[in-house]
Amino acid sequence: MLSDLIRLRKPQKADLEFFISWSQDVELRSLMGWEYPKDKTELNRWLFERTQNRERRFFIIEYASQPIGDIELCNIAWRSGQAELKICIADKSYWDQGLGTRSLKIILKEAFTTLGLNEVYLRVYAFNKRAVCCYQKAGFTLKGFLKRKDPNWNEIWLMSLTKVQFEKNQSQIGA
Ligand SMILES: CC(C)(COP(=O)(O)OP(=O)(O)OC[C@H]1O[C@@H](n2cnc3c(N)ncnc32)[C@H](O)[C@@H]1OP(=O)(O)O)[C@@H](O)C(=O)NCCC(=O)NCCS
């Protein structure tokens, strides 16, 4: 299976070149609602911050040893056991092949088993159907809508998955 070739690993200096090319992609920006820094110095700082922060666990997504995106748990609230999830498979040639779902399953296992968290949540634009479908396949369910200041702004969905539900899903698929 293609998804067997997915691995999550810590970022390295050589990854900067990939982030620089991904930062040029305007479609990614519109899907995520934020963008990678374009400047190398700023990007270096951005990446360093992600590796040094106690409230984050940031990983490069590799497919067959090639970086294709990144995934992270951020805003980790150790006391309540909650964290936010962000993912970007920046190389579009890898979309729709189950690699996002696989990456989510790996990081969710890390969140609930290794880190001992209780709930992982995320925010996603309602129009981003691919992302919503991928999150649902990984077990996330819709919890609500975030109220926007301007009604013309894109609708944002809040989705989450608890450890209890994750384990229930795992036992149902015999994983
Ligand atoms: C969102 C993202 C992580 C998903 O990863 P992926 O590897 O493409 O996802 P998967 O292949 O695991 O699952 C995608 C599913 O969406 C489906 N899909 C694709 N386009 C769709 C659409 N327009 N409407 C409904 N479903 C759609 C695919 O068919 C697939 O479902 P299937 O396996 O049942 O066929 C990845 O596409 C990505 O990083 N996109 C750009 C950044 C982004 O949007 N990040 C999320 C911000 S919240």
The ligand as an SDF file (V2000), in Angstrom:
LIG
                    3D

 48 50  0  0  0  0  0  0  0  0999 V2000
   -6.2130   18.0310    3.2710 C   0  0  0  0  0  0  0  0  0  0  0  0
   -5.1110   17.0290    3.0330 C   0  0  0  0  0  0  0  0  0  0  0  0
   -4.2410   16.8830    4.2790 C   0  0  0  0  0  0  0  0  0  0  0  0
   -5.7380   15.6580    2.7210 C   0  0  0  0  0  0  0  0  0  0  0  0
   -4.7170   14.7420    2.4240 O   0  0  0  0  0  0  0  0  0  0  0  0
   -4.9330   13.6960    1.2330 P   0  0  0  0  0  0  0  0  0  0  0  0
   -3.8040   12.7500    1.2480 O   0  0  0  0  0  0  0  0  0  0  0  0
   -5.2190   14.4430   -0.0200 O   0  0  0  0  0  0  0  0  0  0  0  0
   -6.2780   12.9940    1.7670 O   0  0  0  0  0  0  0  0  0  0  0  0
   -6.7890   11.4840    1.6020 P   0  0  0  0  0  0  0  0  0  0  0  0
   -6.4230   10.9570    0.2600 O   0  0  0  0  0  0  0  0  0  0  0  0
   -6.3610   10.7050    2.7770 O   0  0  0  0  0  0  0  0  0  0  0  0
   -8.3640   11.7280    1.7130 O   0  0  0  0  0  0  0  0  0  0  0  0
   -8.9810   12.6780    0.8640 C   0  0  0  0  0  0  0  0  0  0  0  0
  -10.3880   12.2430    0.5690 C   0  0  0  0  0  0  0  0  0  0  0  0
  -11.1120   13.3880    0.0830 O   0  0  0  0  0  0  0  0  0  0  0  0
  -11.8090   13.0140   -1.0810 C   0  0  0  0  0  0  0  0  0  0  0  0
  -12.0310   14.2240   -1.8570 N   0  0  0  0  0  0  0  0  0  0  0  0
  -11.1720   14.8650   -2.6580 C   0  0  0  0  0  0  0  0  0  0  0  0
  -11.7480   15.9640   -3.1740 N   0  0  0  0  0  0  0  0  0  0  0  0
  -13.0020   15.9980   -2.6810 C   0  0  0  0  0  0  0  0  0  0  0  0
  -14.1020   16.8930   -2.8450 C   0  0  0  0  0  0  0  0  0  0  0  0
  -14.0130   17.9750   -3.6230 N   0  0  0  0  0  0  0  0  0  0  0  0
  -15.2600   16.6220   -2.1770 N   0  0  0  0  0  0  0  0  0  0  0  0
  -15.3650   15.5380   -1.3800 C   0  0  0  0  0  0  0  0  0  0  0  0
  -14.3540   14.6610   -1.1980 N   0  0  0  0  0  0  0  0  0  0  0  0
  -13.1840   14.8910   -1.8360 C   0  0  0  0  0  0  0  0  0  0  0  0
  -10.9130   11.9920   -1.7270 C   0  0  0  0  0  0  0  0  0  0  0  0
  -11.6170   11.2300   -2.6920 O   0  0  0  0  0  0  0  0  0  0  0  0
  -10.5040   11.1810   -0.5010 C   0  0  0  0  0  0  0  0  0  0  0  0
  -11.5140   10.2980   -0.0890 O   0  0  0  0  0  0  0  0  0  0  0  0
  -11.4980    8.7050   -0.4690 P   0  0  0  0  0  0  0  0  0  0  0  0
  -10.2140    8.1460    0.0470 O   0  0  0  0  0  0  0  0  0  0  0  0
  -12.7010    8.1750    0.2330 O   0  0  0  0  0  0  0  0  0  0  0  0
  -11.5720    8.6430   -1.9590 O   0  0  0  0  0  0  0  0  0  0  0  0
   -4.2220   17.4350    1.8160 C   0  0  0  0  0  0  0  0  0  0  0  0
   -4.9790   17.3380    0.6400 O   0  0  0  0  0  0  0  0  0  0  0  0
   -3.6510   18.8230    1.9720 C   0  0  0  0  0  0  0  0  0  0  0  0
   -2.7070   19.0100    2.7320 O   0  0  0  0  0  0  0  0  0  0  0  0
   -4.2410   19.8300    1.2930 N   0  0  0  0  0  0  0  0  0  0  0  0
   -3.7120   21.2060    1.2880 C   0  0  0  0  0  0  0  0  0  0  0  0
   -3.6620   21.8860    2.6520 C   0  0  0  0  0  0  0  0  0  0  0  0
   -4.9270   21.7090    3.4460 C   0  0  0  0  0  0  0  0  0  0  0  0
   -6.0260   21.8430    2.9530 O   0  0  0  0  0  0  0  0  0  0  0  0
   -4.7270   21.4280    4.7420 N   0  0  0  0  0  0  0  0  0  0  0  0
   -5.8150   21.2860    5.6780 C   0  0  0  0  0  0  0  0  0  0  0  0
   -6.1420   22.6250    6.2340 C   0  0  0  0  0  0  0  0  0  0  0  0
   -7.4120   22.5040    7.4910 S   0  0  0  0  0  0  0  0  0  0  0  0
  1  2  1  0
  2  3  1  0
  2  4  1  0
  2 36  1  0
  4  5  1  0
  5  6  1  0
  6  7  2  0
  6  8  1  0
  6  9  1  0
  9 10  1  0
 10 11  2  0
 10 12  1  0
 10 13  1  0
 13 14  1  0
 14 15  1  0
 15 16  1  0
 15 30  1  0
 16 17  1  0
 17 18  1  0
 17 28  1  0
 18 19  1  0
 18 27  1  0
 19 20  2  0
 20 21  1  0
 21 22  1  0
 21 27  2  0
 22 23  1  0
 22 24  2  0
 24 25  1  0
 25 26  2  0
 26 27  1  0
 28 29  1  0
 28 30  1  0
 30 31  1  0
 31 32  1  0
 32 33  2  0
 32 34  1  0
 32 35  1  0
 36 37  1  0
 36 38  1  0
 38 39  2  0
 38 40  1  0
 40 41  1  0
 41 42  1  0
 42 43  1  0
 43 44  2  0
 43 45  1  0
 45 46  1  0
 46 47  1  0
 47 48  1  0
M  END
$$$$
